[in-house]
């Protein structure tokens, strides 16, 4: 039986229910596996402060892989790892994007800044604004993002761009991919994400496991989104939630219950109940 040493958990659609709440059974399961000496981390597209808030609720003080793998840390001020788009490239990208009818959001670990609404407000409310974050993660909107960056340049961990039409999205994606080096453009429904080349949840998890000297085949990764696929494939035990798309479930070693049916708690109890702490196993061998 493989003795797993690290558990990596996606947040939305995995740890949390569809209503955004954390089930008591999930908290108990996390405590259960932590008591077995297993390192637990969160691997998420959320900004660091949001991930840290959930980590505190779970009583985790570990390094967290946030911003889709671009920012790894256990505190806001001294990141262990960060991969940013430079000030100059962020400005140049915005200059190109402002020629399209789109909403541009520059995401950092401390704040977000974007141009004022040009696309449907329901898209913004679902994908950009989160009122529960506003107390500790300021979201600012300006008339001209290019003018704002000219006055106060910033780097970006990620740039989210929301479009009203697929045609504009495809055109912008192609132009940016051809004109800029050193970035990756991820095309999604109604939006694109621009990150520094090589940023992904899987690569972020690899950076963490290398730092902790834990082999990837000794890790368990649980997720539900298409951006979790590479992480699920690379882990020693890749787990998909029942609510995940078929493409995610197809590559997983194991499919657990949905996020609304205590899927994480069920998986943990099933797979970790027979695993003992490393110290206990060493005593037996001696």
C-alpha positions as CSV (number, residue, x, y, z in Angstrom):
1,X,0.0,0.0,0.0
2,X,1.4,3.4,-1.0
3,X,2.2,5.6,1.9
4,X,1.0,9.1,0.8
5,X,2.7,12.1,2.2
6,X,0.8,15.1,0.8
7,X,-2.8,15.9,0.0
8,X,-3.6,18.7,-2.5
9,X,-7.1,20.1,-2.6
10,X,-8.8,22.4,-5.0
11,X,-11.3,24.7,-3.4
12,X,-14.4,25.6,-5.5
13,X,-16.3,22.6,-6.6
14,X,-14.1,20.4,-4.4
15,X,-13.7,21.5,-0.8
16,X,-16.7,23.8,-0.8
17,X,-20.4,23.0,-1.5
18,X,-22.2,24.7,-4.4
19,X,-23.4,27.3,-1.9
20,X,-19.8,28.2,-1.1
21,X,-19.9,26.7,2.4
22,X,-17.6,24.2,4.1
23,X,-19.2,21.1,5.5
24,X,-18.4,20.1,9.1
25,X,-17.6,16.6,7.9
26,X,-14.9,18.0,5.5
27,X,-13.3,19.9,8.4
28,X,-13.3,16.7,10.5
29,X,-11.8,14.7,7.6
30,X,-9.0,17.3,7.1
31,X,-8.1,17.1,10.8
32,X,-8.2,13.3,10.6
33,X,-5.7,13.1,7.8
34,X,-3.5,15.9,9.2
35,X,-3.2,13.8,12.4
36,X,-1.7,11.1,10.3
37,X,1.3,13.4,9.5
38,X,0.2,14.2,6.0
39,X,1.0,17.6,4.6
40,X,-2.1,19.3,3.3
41,X,-2.2,22.2,0.8
42,X,-4.8,24.1,-1.1
43,X,-4.3,24.4,-4.9
44,X,-6.6,27.1,-6.3
45,X,-7.3,29.8,-8.8
46,X,-8.4,32.0,-5.9
47,X,-6.2,34.9,-4.8
48,X,-3.9,34.1,-1.8
49,X,-5.9,36.0,0.9
50,X,-9.1,34.1,0.0
51,X,-7.2,30.8,0.2
52,X,-5.6,31.8,3.4
53,X,-8.9,32.6,5.0
54,X,-10.2,29.0,4.2
55,X,-6.9,27.5,5.4
56,X,-7.4,29.2,8.8
57,X,-10.9,27.7,9.0
58,X,-9.3,24.3,8.4
59,X,-6.5,25.0,10.8
60,X,-3.8,24.7,8.2
61,X,-0.6,26.6,8.4
62,X,1.0,25.1,5.2
63,X,2.2,26.7,2.0
64,X,-0.7,27.4,-0.3
65,X,-0.7,27.2,-4.1
66,X,-2.8,30.2,-5.1
67,X,-3.5,32.3,-8.3
68,X,-3.5,29.1,-10.3
69,X,0.1,28.3,-9.4
70,X,1.6,31.8,-9.7
71,X,1.9,32.5,-6.0
72,X,2.9,30.0,-3.3
73,X,3.2,31.1,0.3
74,X,2.0,30.8,3.8
75,X,1.9,34.6,4.3
76,X,1.2,37.6,2.2
77,X,4.5,39.5,2.7
78,X,7.2,36.9,2.0
79,X,6.1,34.5,-0.8
80,X,8.0,31.3,-1.2
81,X,7.4,31.4,-5.0
82,X,5.9,33.9,-7.4
83,X,5.7,34.1,-11.2
84,X,4.6,37.5,-12.5
85,X,4.0,39.3,-15.8
86,X,6.4,42.3,-15.7
87,X,5.1,45.9,-15.4
88,X,6.1,46.7,-19.0
89,X,4.4,43.6,-20.5
90,X,1.3,44.1,-18.3
91,X,1.0,47.7,-19.7
92,X,1.6,46.6,-23.3
93,X,-1.0,43.8,-23.0
94,X,-3.6,46.3,-21.7
95,X,-2.8,48.6,-24.6
96,X,-3.7,45.9,-27.0
97,X,-6.8,44.6,-25.1
98,X,-8.4,48.0,-24.8
99,X,-9.0,47.9,-28.5
100,X,-11.6,45.2,-27.9
101,X,-15.0,45.4,-26.1
102,X,-13.9,43.6,-23.0
103,X,-13.4,43.8,-19.3
104,X,-9.8,43.6,-18.2
105,X,-8.9,42.6,-14.7
106,X,-5.3,42.7,-13.4
107,X,-5.0,40.3,-10.5
108,X,-2.4,40.6,-7.7
109,X,-2.1,39.1,-4.3
110,X,-3.1,42.3,-2.5
111,X,-5.6,43.8,-4.9
112,X,-7.3,43.8,-8.3
113,X,-7.7,46.6,-10.7
114,X,-9.9,46.6,-13.8
115,X,-11.6,48.8,-16.4
116,X,-15.3,49.8,-15.9
117,X,-18.1,47.6,-17.1
118,X,-18.3,46.9,-20.8
119,X,-19.7,43.4,-20.6
120,X,-22.9,42.0,-19.0
121,X,-23.0,42.7,-15.3
122,X,-24.0,39.1,-14.5
123,X,-20.7,38.0,-15.9
124,X,-18.9,40.4,-13.6
125,X,-20.8,39.4,-10.5
126,X,-20.0,35.7,-11.1
127,X,-16.4,36.0,-12.3
128,X,-15.0,39.2,-10.9
129,X,-16.8,40.5,-7.9
130,X,-16.9,38.7,-4.6
131,X,-18.5,40.7,-1.8
132,X,-17.1,38.4,0.9
133,X,-13.6,39.3,-0.2
134,X,-14.0,43.1,-0.3
135,X,-13.0,43.7,3.3
136,X,-9.5,42.3,2.7
137,X,-9.1,42.3,-1.0
138,X,-9.8,45.7,-2.7
139,X,-11.2,45.6,-6.2
140,X,-10.8,48.9,-8.0
141,X,-12.3,50.0,-11.4
142,X,-11.0,52.8,-13.5
143,X,-12.2,54.5,-16.8
144,X,-8.9,53.8,-18.6
145,X,-6.7,51.0,-17.3
146,X,-3.9,52.1,-19.7
147,X,-3.9,55.6,-18.2
148,X,-3.9,54.1,-14.6
149,X,-0.9,51.9,-15.4
150,X,1.0,54.7,-17.0
151,X,0.7,56.6,-13.7
152,X,1.2,53.6,-11.4
153,X,2.7,50.6,-13.2
154,X,2.0,47.2,-11.7
155,X,3.0,43.6,-12.3
156,X,0.3,40.9,-12.7
157,X,0.0,37.4,-11.4
158,X,-2.9,36.9,-13.9
159,X,-4.9,39.0,-16.3
160,X,-8.6,38.0,-16.7
161,X,-10.3,39.3,-19.8
162,X,-14.1,38.9,-20.3
163,X,-15.7,39.3,-23.7
164,X,-19.2,39.7,-24.9
165,X,-18.7,37.6,-28.1
166,X,-16.7,34.5,-28.9
167,X,-15.4,36.2,-32.1
168,X,-13.8,39.0,-30.1
169,X,-12.4,36.5,-27.6
170,X,-10.8,34.4,-30.4
171,X,-9.4,37.5,-32.2
172,X,-7.8,38.9,-29.1
173,X,-6.4,35.5,-28.1
174,X,-4.8,35.1,-31.5
175,X,-3.3,38.6,-31.6
176,X,-1.9,38.3,-28.1
177,X,-0.4,34.8,-28.6
178,X,1.4,36.0,-31.7
179,X,2.6,39.3,-30.5
180,X,3.9,38.5,-27.0
181,X,6.5,36.0,-25.8
182,X,6.8,34.5,-22.4
183,X,3.2,34.2,-21.6
184,X,0.4,31.6,-21.8
185,X,-3.1,32.4,-23.0
186,X,-5.8,30.1,-21.7
187,X,-9.1,30.4,-23.6
188,X,-12.2,29.6,-21.6
189,X,-15.9,30.3,-22.0
190,X,-16.4,34.0,-22.6
191,X,-13.0,34.9,-21.3
192,X,-9.2,34.4,-21.6
193,X,-6.6,34.2,-18.8
194,X,-3.1,35.5,-19.4
195,X,-0.3,34.2,-17.1
196,X,3.5,34.0,-17.2
197,X,4.6,31.1,-19.2
198,X,4.6,27.8,-17.3
199,X,2.1,28.9,-14.6
200,X,-0.4,26.1,-13.8
201,X,-1.7,24.3,-10.8
202,X,0.4,21.2,-11.7
203,X,3.6,23.2,-11.9
204,X,2.8,25.0,-8.7
205,X,2.3,21.7,-6.9
206,X,5.6,20.4,-8.4
207,X,7.4,23.4,-7.0
208,X,5.9,22.7,-3.6
209,X,6.6,19.0,-3.6
210,X,10.2,19.6,-4.7
211,X,10.7,22.1,-1.8
212,X,9.2,19.6,0.7
213,X,11.2,16.7,-0.9
214,X,8.0,14.7,-1.4
215,X,7.9,12.6,-4.6
216,X,4.8,13.3,-6.8
217,X,3.9,9.6,-6.6
218,X,3.4,10.1,-2.9
219,X,0.8,12.8,-3.4
220,X,-3.0,12.7,-3.6
221,X,-4.6,15.5,-5.6
222,X,-8.4,16.1,-5.6
223,X,-10.1,18.5,-8.1
224,X,-13.1,19.1,-10.3
225,X,-12.1,21.5,-13.1
226,X,-10.4,21.2,-16.4
227,X,-7.4,23.1,-15.0
228,X,-7.0,20.3,-12.4
229,X,-6.5,17.7,-15.1
230,X,-2.7,17.9,-15.3
231,X,-2.4,17.9,-11.5
232,X,-4.7,14.9,-11.2
233,X,-2.7,13.0,-13.9
234,X,0.7,13.8,-12.3
235,X,-0.3,12.9,-8.7
236,X,0.3,9.5,-7.3
237,X,-3.4,9.2,-6.7
238,X,-5.5,11.6,-8.8
239,X,-9.1,12.0,-7.7
240,X,-12.0,13.7,-9.5
241,X,-15.2,14.9,-7.9
242,X,-18.4,13.4,-9.2
243,X,-19.5,16.9,-10.2
244,X,-16.5,17.2,-12.5
245,X,-16.8,17.2,-16.3
246,X,-16.3,13.9,-18.0
247,X,-12.8,15.0,-19.2
248,X,-11.6,15.3,-15.6
249,X,-13.2,12.0,-14.4
250,X,-11.7,10.2,-17.4
251,X,-8.1,10.8,-16.3
252,X,-8.6,10.3,-12.6
253,X,-7.5,7.1,-10.7
254,X,-10.6,7.4,-8.5
255,X,-13.9,9.3,-8.6
256,X,-15.4,10.3,-5.3
257,X,-18.8,11.7,-4.5
258,X,-19.8,15.2,-5.5
259,X,-18.9,18.3,-3.5
260,X,-22.5,18.5,-2.2
261,X,-22.4,14.9,-1.0
262,X,-19.3,15.1,1.2
263,X,-17.0,13.8,-1.6
264,X,-13.7,15.0,0.0
265,X,-14.6,13.6,3.4
266,X,-15.7,10.3,1.8
267,X,-12.5,9.9,-0.2
268,X,-10.2,10.7,2.8
269,X,-11.9,8.2,5.1
270,X,-11.8,5.5,2.4
271,X,-8.2,5.9,1.4
272,X,-6.4,7.1,4.5
273,X,-8.1,5.1,7.2
274,X,-5.5,2.3,7.0
275,X,-2.5,4.6,6.6
276,X,-0.4,5.1,9.7
277,X,2.0,7.9,10.7
278,X,5.5,7.5,9.3
279,X,6.9,7.5,12.9
280,X,4.7,4.6,13.8
281,X,5.8,2.6,10.8
282,X,9.5,3.3,11.6
283,X,9.0,2.0,15.1
284,X,7.5,-1.2,13.8
285,X,10.4,-1.7,11.4
286,X,12.9,-1.2,14.1
